[in-house]
Amino acid sequence: MRIGAARQDDFEINVISLIDVMLTLLMFFVMTTTFVQHSAMKVALPEASETAQEMQQNPLVVMIGSDSRFYVDSNEVLDPTVDSLKEAISRVAGDDRERNVILRADGMTPHQAVVTAMDALGQLGFTHLSIATARSKDSPHK
C-alpha cells in the first residue's frame, strides 16, 4: 500500500471561452471601424478671384475628374450617363432637395461633363448649387 503515492493530475487551461471573447472583440472592432477614402481622387480646382465662405453642415459633394469620371460623396459612378448619375445622387441624397450641392470639377474637365452633372442635379430638383474653386494666386487676400 502506498500512502504517499505521487498523483499525476493533468493540468489543463480551457481556452475556448477566451477564444470566444477575442472573436467577439474582433467583430466589434471590425463593425465599428469606418474605412473612408477622402483622397480617392485628386482634383485640381480652377482658380477664381473670390471664394465664398458660406458652408452648410453636410453638403452633397459631386466630383468630376479630368477624365470625366463622376464621384458622388466619394463613390464612383461607373456609367457616365445622366440617368445613372441621377440614380447615384438620389441614393445618397434621399428626398432632401434643399441640401446644398458642391460641384468639384477638375480644371481640365471637359465642359460637357460639368453640364451633365448640372443637368442631373437640375432634373432631380436641386436648386442650391456651388462650384468649388481655389483662390487665384493674383488675388489679394482679405
N, CA and C atoms as an extended XYZ file, in Angstrom:
426
Properties=species:S:1:pos:R:3:atomname:S:1:resname:S:1:resid:I:1 pbc="F F F"
N         0.832       -1.157        0.000 N   MET     1
C         0.000        0.000        0.000 CA  MET     1
C         0.893        1.243        0.000 C   MET     1
N         0.579        2.107       -0.867 N   ARG     2
C         1.351        3.334       -0.978 CA  ARG     2
C         0.578        4.470       -0.349 C   ARG     2
N         1.091        5.030        0.643 N   ILE     3
C         0.414        6.144        1.311 CA  ILE     3
C         0.821        7.459        0.652 C   ILE     3
N         2.004        7.642        0.361 N   GLY     4
C         2.472        8.891       -0.229 CA  GLY     4
C         2.638        8.777       -1.725 C   GLY     4
N         1.743        8.115       -2.383 N   ALA     5
C         1.854        7.922       -3.826 CA  ALA     5
C         1.707        9.254       -4.559 C   ALA     5
N         2.543        9.451       -5.495 N   ALA     6
C         2.501       10.699       -6.268 CA  ALA     6
C         1.341       10.660       -7.248 C   ALA     6
N         0.547       11.724       -7.199 N   ARG     7
C        -0.587       11.804       -8.127 CA  ARG     7
C        -0.150       12.611       -9.341 C   ARG     7
N        -0.548       12.183      -10.439 N   GLN     8
C        -0.230       12.904      -11.651 CA  GLN     8
C        -1.534       13.416      -12.253 C   GLN     8
N        -1.927       14.583      -11.786 N   ASP     9
C        -3.124       15.217      -12.353 CA  ASP     9
C        -2.680       16.072      -13.537 C   ASP     9
N        -3.343       15.910      -14.632 N   ASP    10
C        -3.040       16.726      -15.807 CA  ASP    10
C        -3.706       18.085      -15.648 C   ASP    10
N        -2.856       19.103      -15.640 N   PHE    11
C        -3.369       20.465      -15.516 CA  PHE    11
C        -3.614       20.992      -16.927 C   PHE    11
N        -4.822       21.507      -17.155 N   GLU    12
C        -5.214       21.938      -18.487 CA  GLU    12
C        -5.931       23.284      -18.404 C   GLU    12
N        -5.564       24.210      -19.263 N   ILE    13
C        -6.226       25.510      -19.313 CA  ILE    13
C        -7.267       25.464      -20.427 C   ILE    13
N        -8.476       25.818      -20.065 N   ASN    14
C        -9.559       25.825      -21.040 CA  ASN    14
C        -9.558       27.185      -21.737 C   ASN    14
N        -9.200       27.227      -23.015 N   VAL    15
C        -9.080       28.486      -23.745 CA  VAL    15
C       -10.258       28.755      -24.674 C   VAL    15
N       -11.222       27.901      -24.681 N   ILE    16
C       -12.363       28.078      -25.579 CA  ILE    16
C       -13.133       29.350      -25.243 C   ILE    16
N       -13.336       29.615      -23.974 N   SER    17
C       -14.048       30.840      -23.604 CA  SER    17
C       -13.219       32.076      -23.943 C   SER    17
N       -11.894       32.001      -23.835 N   LEU    18
C       -11.045       33.121      -24.215 CA  LEU    18
C       -11.107       33.382      -25.721 C   LEU    18
N       -11.175       32.329      -26.495 N   ILE    19
C       -11.301       32.481      -27.943 CA  ILE    19
C       -12.628       33.138      -28.289 C   ILE    19
N       -13.693       32.760      -27.612 N   ASP    20
C       -14.999       33.376      -27.845 CA  ASP    20
C       -14.973       34.867      -27.539 C   ASP    20
N       -14.327       35.243      -26.453 N   VAL    21
C       -14.233       36.657      -26.090 CA  VAL    21
C       -13.408       37.410      -27.132 C   VAL    21
N       -12.293       36.848      -27.566 N   MET    22
C       -11.440       37.501      -28.554 CA  MET    22
C       -12.162       37.664      -29.888 C   MET    22
N       -12.900       36.664      -30.321 N   LEU    23
C       -13.659       36.777      -31.573 CA  LEU    23
C       -14.756       37.823      -31.459 C   LEU    23
N       -15.394       37.908      -30.305 N   THR    24
C       -16.425       38.932      -30.093 CA  THR    24
C       -15.809       40.325      -30.150 C   THR    24
N       -14.665       40.513      -29.513 N   LEU    25
C       -13.984       41.804      -29.579 CA  LEU    25
C       -13.540       42.134      -31.000 C   LEU    25
N       -13.031       41.150      -31.708 N   LEU    26
C       -12.607       41.360      -33.087 CA  LEU    26
C       -13.782       41.799      -33.958 C   LEU    26
N       -14.923       41.140      -33.815 N   MET    27
C       -16.112       41.504      -34.590 CA  MET    27
C       -16.583       42.901      -34.210 C   MET    27
N       -16.509       43.256      -32.947 N   PHE    28
C       -16.904       44.597      -32.503 CA  PHE    28
C       -16.038       45.653      -33.173 C   PHE    28
N       -14.733       45.455      -33.167 N   PHE    29
C       -13.844       46.445      -33.765 CA  PHE    29
C       -13.987       46.508      -35.278 C   PHE    29
N       -14.216       45.392      -35.925 N   VAL    30
C       -14.409       45.395      -37.377 CA  VAL    30
C       -15.693       46.121      -37.743 C   VAL    30
N       -16.757       45.901      -36.986 N   MET    31
C       -18.041       46.519      -37.315 CA  MET    31
C       -18.073       48.014      -37.002 C   MET    31
N       -17.310       48.472      -36.020 N   THR    32
C       -17.369       49.885      -35.642 CA  THR    32
C       -16.314       50.736      -36.329 C   THR    32
N       -15.376       50.137      -37.017 N   THR    33
C       -14.346       50.890      -37.709 CA  THR    33
C       -14.884       51.397      -39.034 C   THR    33
N       -14.604       52.654      -39.342 N   THR    34
C       -15.025       53.207      -40.625 CA  THR    34
C       -13.811       53.313      -41.533 C   THR    34
N       -13.998       52.919      -42.753 N   PHE    35
C       -12.949       52.985      -43.753 CA  PHE    35
C       -13.380       54.009      -44.788 C   PHE    35
N       -12.913       55.235      -44.633 N   VAL    36
C       -13.300       56.326      -45.523 CA  VAL    36
C       -12.088       56.721      -46.351 C   VAL    36
N       -12.293       56.838      -47.634 N   GLN    37
C       -11.231       57.283      -48.514 CA  GLN    37
C       -11.521       58.717      -48.924 C   GLN    37
N       -10.925       59.662      -48.201 N   HIS    38
C       -11.151       61.057      -48.524 CA  HIS    38
C       -10.372       61.477      -49.760 C   HIS    38
N        -9.284       60.832      -50.002 N   SER    39
C        -8.457       61.225      -51.133 CA  SER    39
C        -8.560       60.214      -52.264 C   SER    39
N        -9.784       59.819      -52.592 N   ALA    40
C        -9.977       58.840      -53.657 CA  ALA    40
C        -9.608       59.420      -55.007 C   ALA    40
N        -9.819       60.732      -55.177 N   MET    41
C        -9.495       61.358      -56.440 CA  MET    41
C        -8.905       62.734      -56.158 C   MET    41
N        -7.823       63.043      -56.817 N   LYS    42
C        -7.205       64.356      -56.694 CA  LYS    42
C        -7.820       65.265      -57.742 C   LYS    42
N        -8.334       66.415      -57.292 N   VAL    43
C        -8.962       67.374      -58.192 CA  VAL    43
C        -8.208       68.686      -58.079 C   VAL    43
N        -7.708       69.179      -59.203 N   ALA    44
C        -7.076       70.499      -59.239 CA  ALA    44
C        -8.165       71.497      -59.612 C   ALA    44
N        -8.649       72.237      -58.614 N   LEU    45
C        -9.771       73.154      -58.831 CA  LEU    45
C        -9.352       74.335      -59.696 C   LEU    45
N       -10.287       74.846      -60.502 N   PRO    46
C        -9.986       76.062      -61.250 CA  PRO    46
C        -9.870       77.247      -60.296 C   PRO    46
N        -9.180       78.283      -60.717 N   GLU    47
C        -8.940       79.427      -59.851 CA  GLU    47
C        -9.960       80.520      -60.092 C   GLU    47
N       -10.279       81.252      -59.030 N   ALA    48
C       -11.175       82.398      -59.099 CA  ALA    48
C       -10.649       83.470      -58.158 C   ALA    48
N       -11.047       84.726      -58.398 N   SER    49
C       -10.524       85.817      -57.583 CA  SER    49
C       -11.173       85.861      -56.206 C   SER    49
N       -12.402       85.429      -56.073 N   GLU    50
C       -13.102       85.431      -54.796 CA  GLU    50
C       -13.637       84.044      -54.502 C   GLU    50
N       -13.651       83.695      -53.233 N   THR    51
C       -14.245       82.432      -52.812 CA  THR    51
C       -15.284       82.718      -51.757 C   THR    51
N       -16.402       82.047      -51.848 N   ALA    52
C       -17.468       82.231      -50.860 CA  ALA    52
C       -17.110       81.474      -49.592 C   ALA    52
N       -17.494       82.008      -48.456 N   GLN    53
C       -17.162       81.408      -47.180 CA  GLN    53
C       -18.343       80.676      -46.555 C   GLN    53
N       -19.500       80.719      -47.164 N   GLU    54
C       -20.695       80.097      -46.587 CA  GLU    54
C       -20.628       78.586      -46.795 C   GLU    54
N       -20.783       77.833      -45.717 N   MET    55
C       -20.745       76.382      -45.802 CA  MET    55
C       -21.893       75.796      -45.002 C   MET    55
N       -22.476       74.757      -45.518 N   GLN    56
C       -23.543       74.046      -44.821 CA  GLN    56
C       -22.906       72.895      -44.045 C   GLN    56
N       -23.642       72.377      -43.077 N   GLN    57
C       -23.133       71.295      -42.236 CA  GLN    57
C       -22.736       70.065      -43.052 C   GLN    57
N       -23.646       69.569      -43.887 N   ASN    58
C       -23.418       68.316      -44.590 CA  ASN    58
C       -23.809       68.458      -46.062 C   ASN    58
N       -22.979       69.124      -46.877 N   PRO    59
C       -23.356       69.289      -48.279 CA  PRO    59
C       -23.129       68.004      -49.070 C   PRO    59
N       -23.852       67.878      -50.162 N   LEU    60
C       -23.672       66.773      -51.102 CA  LEU    60
C       -22.547       67.166      -52.038 C   LEU    60
N       -21.523       66.341      -52.164 N   VAL    61
C       -20.356       66.664      -52.991 CA  VAL    61
C       -20.370       65.776      -54.227 C   VAL    61
N       -20.376       66.431      -55.399 N   VAL    62
C       -20.275       65.728      -56.677 CA  VAL    62
C       -18.942       66.135      -57.282 C   VAL    62
N       -18.042       65.145      -57.475 N   MET    63
C       -16.722       65.421      -58.028 CA  MET    63
C       -16.641       64.893      -59.446 C   MET    63
N       -15.940       65.644      -60.289 N   ILE    64
C       -15.742       65.243      -61.675 CA  ILE    64
C       -14.248       65.310      -61.949 C   ILE    64
N       -13.675       64.201      -62.364 N   GLY    65
C       -12.253       64.155      -62.660 CA  GLY    65
C       -11.948       64.696      -64.037 C   GLY    65
N       -10.676       64.880      -64.327 N   SER    66
C       -10.275       65.402      -65.630 CA  SER    66
C       -10.595       64.416      -66.753 C   SER    66
N       -10.819       63.156      -66.396 N   ASP    67
C       -11.188       62.141      -67.386 CA  ASP    67
C       -12.702       61.925      -67.448 C   ASP    67
N       -13.488       62.872      -66.915 N   SER    68
C       -14.964       62.877      -66.936 CA  SER    68
C       -15.579       61.741      -66.127 C   SER    68
N       -14.866       61.246      -65.102 N   ARG    69
C       -15.462       60.253      -64.205 CA  ARG    69
C       -16.151       60.990      -63.070 C   ARG    69
N       -17.347       60.522      -62.705 N   PHE    70
C       -18.155       61.163      -61.680 CA  PHE    70
C       -18.023       60.417      -60.359 C   PHE    70
N       -18.003       61.173      -59.264 N   TYR    71
C       -17.995       60.629      -57.913 CA  TYR    71
C       -19.059       61.371      -57.113 C   TYR    71
N       -19.928       60.643      -56.431 N   VAL    72
C       -20.940       61.242      -55.567 CA  VAL    72
C       -20.604       60.828      -54.145 C   VAL    72
N       -20.183       61.784      -53.333 N   ASP    73
C       -19.725       61.529      -51.959 CA  ASP    73
C       -18.706       60.400      -51.910 C   ASP    73
N       -17.655       60.492      -52.720 N   SER    74
C       -16.527       59.550      -52.774 CA  SER    74
C       -16.884       58.182      -53.335 C   SER    74
N       -18.076       58.000      -53.883 N   ASN    75
C       -18.461       56.746      -54.528 CA  ASN    75
C       -18.485       56.965      -56.028 C   ASN    75
N       -17.724       56.164      -56.767 N   GLU    76
C       -17.636       56.357      -58.205 CA  GLU    76
C       -18.914       55.908      -58.901 C   GLU    76
N       -19.352       56.712      -59.866 N   VAL    77
C       -20.482       56.359      -60.728 CA  VAL    77
C       -19.871       55.710      -61.957 C   VAL    77
N       -20.166       54.433      -62.159 N   LEU    78
C       -19.489       53.682      -63.207 CA  LEU    78
C       -19.949       54.059      -64.610 C   LEU    78
N       -21.227       54.365      -64.770 N   ASP    79
C       -21.769       54.715      -66.081 CA  ASP    79
C       -21.934       56.234      -66.134 C   ASP    79
N       -21.255       56.924      -67.059 N   PRO    80
C       -21.285       58.397      -67.052 CA  PRO    80
C       -22.517       59.017      -67.715 C   PRO    80
N       -23.643       58.328      -67.718 N   THR    81
C       -24.851       58.891      -68.315 CA  THR    81
C       -25.630       59.671      -67.268 C   THR    81
N       -26.559       60.516      -67.745 N   VAL    82
C       -27.360       61.343      -66.852 CA  VAL    82
C       -28.225       60.476      -65.946 C   VAL    82
N       -28.807       59.406      -66.477 N   ASP    83
C       -29.703       58.549      -65.688 CA  ASP    83
C       -28.974       57.851      -64.551 C   ASP    83
N       -27.789       57.317      -64.829 N   SER    84
C       -27.047       56.640      -63.752 CA  SER    84
C       -26.534       57.650      -62.733 C   SER    84
N       -26.188       58.861      -63.184 N   LEU    85
C       -25.764       59.903      -62.252 CA  LEU    85
C       -26.929       60.342      -61.374 C   LEU    85
N       -28.116       60.473      -61.950 N   LYS    86
C       -29.304       60.821      -61.172 CA  LYS    86
C       -29.609       59.750      -60.135 C   LYS    86
N       -29.467       58.495      -60.514 N   GLU    87
C       -29.725       57.387      -59.587 CA  GLU    87
C       -28.741       57.414      -58.421 C   GLU    87
N       -27.459       57.672      -58.713 N   ALA    88
C       -26.451       57.717      -57.648 CA  ALA    88
C       -26.685       58.900      -56.721 C   ALA    88
N       -27.069       60.035      -57.268 N   ILE    89
C       -27.331       61.216      -56.440 CA  ILE    89
C       -28.556       60.978      -55.573 C   ILE    89
N       -29.606       60.376      -56.151 N   SER    90
C       -30.829       60.091      -55.379 CA  SER    90
C       -30.553       59.118      -54.247 C   SER    90
N       -29.701       58.143      -54.496 N   ARG    91
C       -29.373       57.158      -53.478 CA  ARG    91
C       -28.668       57.810      -52.291 C   ARG    91
N       -27.787       58.762      -52.559 N   VAL    92
C       -27.040       59.410      -51.485 CA  VAL    92
C       -27.868       60.492      -50.809 C   VAL    92
N       -28.576       61.309      -51.588 N   ALA    93
C       -29.283       62.462      -51.032 CA  ALA    93
C       -30.634       62.116      -50.451 C   ALA    93
N       -31.259       61.056      -50.900 N   GLY    94
C       -32.595       60.714      -50.423 CA  GLY    94
C       -33.620       61.695      -50.959 C   GLY    94
N       -34.527       62.151      -50.105 N   ASP    95
C       -35.582       63.068      -50.524 CA  ASP    95
C       -35.261       64.525      -50.225 C   ASP    95
N       -34.104       64.814      -49.688 N   ASP    96
C       -33.740       66.174      -49.289 CA  ASP    96
C       -33.237       66.958      -50.503 C   ASP    96
N       -34.127       67.720      -51.138 N   ARG    97
C       -33.757       68.505      -52.318 CA  ARG    97
C       -33.321       69.928      -51.952 C   ARG    97
N       -33.409       70.277      -50.667 N   GLU    98
C       -32.950       71.588      -50.205 CA  GLU    98
C       -31.490       71.544      -49.761 C   GLU    98
N       -30.886       70.388      -49.862 N   ARG    99
C       -29.498       70.214      -49.439 CA  ARG    99
C       -28.565       70.946      -50.406 C   ARG    99
N       -27.556       71.618      -49.873 N   ASN   100
C       -26.573       72.285      -50.725 CA  ASN   100
C       -25.741       71.245      -51.461 C   ASN   100
N       -25.403       71.557      -52.698 N   VAL   101
C       -24.590       70.672      -53.525 CA  VAL   101
C       -23.326       71.429      -53.909 C   VAL   101
N       -22.179       70.800      -53.689 N   ILE   102
C       -20.909       71.381      -54.100 CA  ILE   102
C       -20.395       70.566      -55.278 C   ILE   102
N       -20.192       71.222      -56.386 N   LEU   103
C       -19.692       70.592      -57.602 CA  LEU   103
C       -18.196       70.860      -57.674 C   LEU   103
N       -17.398       69.820      -57.522 N   ARG   104
C       -15.940       69.936      -57.546 CA  ARG   104
C       -15.442       69.306      -58.839 C   ARG   104
N       -15.153       70.147      -59.811 N   ALA   105
C       -14.668       69.671      -61.106 CA  ALA   105
C       -13.219       70.070      -61.277 C   ALA   105
N       -12.427       69.176      -61.833 N   ASP   106
C       -11.034       69.456      -62.117 CA  ASP   106
C       -10.961       70.584      -63.141 C   ASP   106
N        -9.896       71.367      -63.115 N   GLY   107
C        -9.730       72.474      -64.046 CA  GLY   107
C        -9.638       72.028      -65.491 C   GLY   107
N        -9.243       70.783      -65.717 N   MET   108
C        -9.102       70.268      -67.077 CA  MET   108
C       -10.293       69.390      -67.499 C   MET   108
N       -11.355       69.399      -66.725 N   THR   109
C       -12.540       68.610      -67.045 CA  THR   109
C       -13.241       69.199      -68.259 C   THR   109
N       -13.663       68.351      -69.206 N   PRO   110
C       -14.437       68.871      -70.338 CA  PRO   110
C       -15.731       69.524      -69.852 C   PRO   110
N       -16.117       70.581      -70.522 N   HIS   111
C       -17.298       71.347      -70.132 CA  HIS   111
C       -18.558       70.472      -70.173 C   HIS   111
N       -18.621       69.522      -71.084 N   GLN   112
C       -19.800       68.664      -71.206 CA  GLN   112
C       -20.027       67.840      -69.943 C   GLN   112
N       -18.977       67.408      -69.274 N   ALA   113
C       -19.136       66.628      -68.045 CA  ALA   113
C       -19.742       67.484      -66.937 C   ALA   113
N       -19.331       68.743      -66.853 N   VAL   114
C       -19.896       69.649      -65.843 CA  VAL   114
C       -21.365       69.912      -66.153 C   VAL   114
N       -21.689       70.113      -67.421 N   VAL   115
C       -23.080       70.349      -67.823 CA  VAL   115
C       -23.931       69.111      -67.549 C   VAL   115
N       -23.384       67.932      -67.762 N   THR   116
C       -24.119       66.691      -67.475 CA  THR   116
C       -24.452       66.599      -65.992 C   THR   116
N       -23.491       66.911      -65.129 N   ALA   117
C       -23.742       66.876      -63.683 CA  ALA   117
C       -24.779       67.919      -63.288 C   ALA   117
N       -24.681       69.117      -63.837 N   MET   118
C       -25.647       70.160      -63.515 CA  MET   118
C       -27.040       69.797      -64.036 C   MET   118
N       -27.101       69.146      -65.187 N   ASP   119
C       -28.377       68.713      -65.743 CA  ASP   119
C       -29.030       67.663      -64.851 C   ASP   119
N       -28.245       66.692      -64.383 N   ALA   120
C       -28.782       65.651      -63.496 CA  ALA   120
C       -29.292       66.257      -62.194 C   ALA   120
N       -28.533       67.207      -61.635 N   LEU   121
C       -28.957       67.860      -60.389 CA  LEU   121
C       -30.220       68.688      -60.608 C   LEU   121
N       -30.298       69.374      -61.749 N   GLY   122
C       -31.478       70.179      -62.057 CA  GLY   122
C       -32.720       69.330      -62.264 C   GLY   122
N       -32.570       68.191      -62.936 N   GLN   123
C       -33.713       67.294      -63.153 CA  GLN   123
C       -34.220       66.711      -61.846 C   GLN   123
N       -33.333       66.521      -60.876 N   LEU   124
C       -33.746       65.989      -59.576 CA  LEU   124
C       -34.356       67.060      -58.677 C   LEU   124
N       -34.190       68.336      -59.018 N   GLY   125
C       -34.811       69.402      -58.251 CA  GLY   125
C       -33.896       70.111      -57.271 C   GLY   125
N       -32.593       69.914      -57.378 N   PHE   126
C       -31.655       70.622      -56.513 CA  PHE   126
C       -31.496       72.051      -57.016 C   PHE   126
N       -31.596       73.013      -56.118 N   THR   127
C       -31.509       74.422      -56.516 CA  THR   127
C       -30.322       75.142      -55.894 C   THR   127
N       -29.724       74.599      -54.857 N   HIS   128
C       -28.598       75.240      -54.175 CA  HIS   128
C       -27.307       74.574      -54.629 C   HIS   128
N       -26.701       75.131      -55.677 N   LEU   129
C       -25.511       74.548      -56.282 CA  LEU   129
C       -24.348       75.514      -56.156 C   LEU   129
N       -23.216       75.016      -55.669 N   SER   130
C       -21.987       75.804      -55.586 CA  SER   130
C       -20.914       75.086      -56.379 C   SER   130
N       -20.108       75.863      -57.071 N   ILE   131
C       -18.988       75.295      -57.817 CA  ILE   131
C       -17.719       75.632      -57.048 C   ILE   131
N       -16.977       74.612      -56.656 N   ALA   132
C       -15.768       74.793      -55.845 CA  ALA   132
C       -14.643       75.334      -56.714 C   ALA   132
N       -13.945       76.331      -56.189 N   THR   133
C       -12.784       76.903      -56.863 CA  THR   133
C       -11.675       77.105      -55.844 C   THR   133
N       -10.495       77.333      -56.351 N   ALA   134
C        -9.352       77.666      -55.495 CA  ALA   134
C        -9.062       79.150      -55.661 C   ALA   134
N        -8.541       79.774      -54.619 N   ARG   135
C        -8.228       81.205      -54.691 CA  ARG   135
C        -7.090       81.424      -55.688 C   ARG   135
N        -7.264       82.412      -56.516 N   SER   136
C        -6.259       82.766      -57.510 CA  SER   136
C        -5.017       83.291      -56.803 C   SER   136
N        -3.853       83.007      -57.360 N   LYS   137
C        -2.610       83.463      -56.748 CA  LYS   137
C        -2.438       84.971      -56.899 C   LYS   137
N        -3.126       85.576      -57.891 N   ASP   138
C        -3.011       87.009      -58.133 CA  ASP   138
C        -3.918       87.831      -57.226 C   ASP   138
N        -4.997       87.210      -56.700 N   SER   139
C        -5.981       87.975      -55.934 CA  SER   139
C        -5.438       88.350      -54.563 C   SER   139
N        -5.809       89.564      -54.087 N   PRO   140
C        -5.374       89.955      -52.743 CA  PRO   140
C        -6.150       89.199      -51.684 C   PRO   140
N        -5.471       88.842      -50.602 N   HIS   141
C        -6.118       88.120      -49.504 CA  HIS   141
C        -6.788       89.128      -48.593 C   HIS   141
N        -8.013       88.806      -48.168 N   LYS   142
C        -8.738       89.699      -47.266 CA  LYS   142
C        -8.521       89.285      -45.849 C   LYS   142
